[in-house]
Amino acid sequence: IDTSTAAVTSIGDPDIGTTTAGPRWDGSTGQSYLTSTDCSSSTLYTIDLASAATTRVGSSTGTCIVALAIDSSGAMYGVDATLGTLVSINKATGSVQTIGSLGVETGFQVGFVAMDVSPADDSLWLITSDYLYAVDRTTGSAQAIAAGTPVAAFAFAILPAATDTIFTDGFDGS
């Protein structure tokens, strides 16, 4: 998306499955990642943002990863929608380690689920179709911050001389 004009240019289709999470960019390495899942296993990929070409990193069985986030140190986190847990993801193998229960509904019945890390303070945030949560990375516990308009996208950006802005693509459900 051209940030000056809002013109959208398609770079390609990663063609990795119907349920995907990401892409998320790792500022510590410059690599971008995304996942696909059929909720019996989840596969981590690297993605070339210029061509949409993907490279399989690895899979984890028994997982349903529907959201990704990467902090400033390069640690990758995910949401397992089936179990409602925060997980850490090994970027070299795609293996998953459970951190803890989020304590909120993350299954497909809630619709949209996404995560991102605030670049201002490295805090982890989760959004479901219409709630924003702060997430404790050591326990997995999610604390409701606000209810709001249902969204279909979620990311942080740092704007020059401004505080964090959360960008969403909302819909009113009608």
Disulfide bonds with the S-S distance in Angstrom:
Cys39-Cys64 1.83
